[in-house]
Amino acid sequence: MSESAARILPTHEVTNQPPPLPSINLFEGDIALVEAVRRSGAGGAEPHLRNSGRLAGDERVQDLARLAHRYQPELRAFDRFGHRKDAIEFHPAYHELMQLVFGDGVHSLAWTAREGGHAARTALSYVWNQADQGVNCPTSMTYASVKAIRNNPALASALEPKILANAYDPRPIHFRDKSAITIGMAMTEKQGGSDLRATATVAVPAGDGEFGPEYLLTGHKWFCSAPMSDGFLTLARTEEGVTCFFLLRSLADGTRNPFFIQRLKDKLGNRSNASSEIEYAGTRAIQIGEEGRGIPTLIEMAHLTRLETAISSAAIIRRALIEAIHHTRYRRTFQRPLVDQPIMQGVLADVAAESEAHLALTMRAAQAQDLAATDGTEALLSRFLVPLAKFWVCKRTPPLVAELLECFGGNGYVEEGLLARLYREAPLNGIWEGSGNVICLDLVRVLRREPQVRDALRGEIRVAGSAALSALWNEIDGLIDQVIADEQGARWLAEQIAIAVQYSLLLRHAPDFVSDSFRASKIDRPHLAMGSLKAGASLRRVVERAAIG
């Protein structure tokens, strides 16, 4: 058979497949995000976000993310002569992505924006998490580290110019010789898990250094995120109890601080980012905060990384939704586009309304974080809404991404596409910074210790004229007393408060066709399978609002 004949065989003709998703602007094309930024006090960052949306939505960036996940980081524990090296090798695509996200200030915007810094940074992270989640792990830890490091003013003064620099410098040298640095953390130990009070790593005094008391650490950390970072926040036990420390990977004399990477974790998702298991053996570290008060010191950082897990999960849902809408617009079945089939439209609209609700909740938590310093009610809301968003958005991400993956049929399960990667990524944030049970117990503790949180929530949830919210608040009000007395119902309480806050936000800020769809799905007739909404013209409008282009 001739080559020309082979080219026209019917079996080689590709039909009824969507074209590749073109370059898109992940900010400009997202109506709900633009509106959330403006109402959250972060409108001054709009020009920045518009440019970021264009960068993150470029087809080439998506290809970089594909390569960074396809060719995963590798541990080089020793050089060829047998000397300890403890280096991580990455594909060039990973370094290029790191240059993009750090160059765009995903790690720094919260601290450098003139107003609404945490809300602006949350929106920026939402945009870049739709490009790749792996590189957003080091950006989020670098961002949140500022809060903890400021407990040592001398160290903060030296490090912050390098932390907040919008640049990426992967060279393994002392921080003073670098244009920018990244920060990681190593908390979890195999015997303790989420119980940081069980920390067994030992810290022995080593005298005063340039930035205050120094210690030598010995111990094993079961999870160390981003082990290629320039410095790490960590916990170790002194005579006074568990204390927070900061350690530099490269010391002032040019040597590398003992920091033995035992292995890289073979993970379900987040594969472009290295996660490791490490050992300290006489590792020099600087005390951060009060001795014996390490966990409260780190809670300040964990509060911000919990905000990141919520927005990262919301971004995973959002990107999967964009891909699903694009696919169903072009895929035809039973003589019309799949997106026009009533049952498919119901699924997409249901997910789209919930996706907008997750964005609204997380941006509201970020706004509360910005206002907490000057407004007592907002401070109370920040303490509750940040872990609430972390619990609920992370909890909802795996089933929603699974639902969207199903919109592709078998095509969604092929690793060449984006949905398979998003599906692997979906559960990760649920265990980062505390599993669902840990977060719910934290919410109960907030309600016990600060009973005035109840009034702040009442004010946030109650919207005049909404019978649905009035009824929901009455149920929540009774549940709070029950759960304070008996933690058994903590998950149900968290779920109901999250839904109530989300609906109140949509009722105030979203079009009726979005808030009505959310109420029907989550309050009037709650259902487990997505897409059980009644058919109607409004479903098409919900889908179109969520679409890009």
Buried (B, 14 or more C-beta within 10 A) or exposed (E): EEEEEEEEEEEEEEEEEBEEBEEBBBBBBBBBBBBBBEBBBBBBBBEBBBBBBBBBBBEEBBEBBBBBBBBBBEBEEEEEEEEEBBBBEBBEBBBBBBBBBBBBBBBBBBBEBEEBBBBBBBBBBBBBBBBBBBBBBBBBBBBBBBBBBBBBEEBBEBBBEBBBBBBBBBEEEBBEEBEBBBBBBBBBBEEBBBEBEEBBBBBEEBEEBEBEBBBBBBBBBBBBBBBBBBBBBBBBBBEEBBBBBBBBBBEEEEEBBBBBBBEBBEBEBBBBBBBBBBBBEEBBBBBBBBBBBBBEBBBBBBBBBBBBBBBBBBBBBBBBBBBBBBBBBEBBEEEEEBBBBEEBBBBBBBBBBBBBBBBBBBBBBBBBBBBBEEEEBBBBBBBBBBBBBBBBBBBBBBBBBBBBBBBBEEBBEEEEBBBBBBBBBBBBBBBBBBBBEBBBBBBBBBBEEBEEBBEBBEEBBBBEEBEBBEEBBEEBEEBBEBBBEEBEBBBEBBBBBBBBBBBBBBBEBBBEBBBBBBBBBBBEEEEEEBBBBEEBEBBBBBBBBBBBE
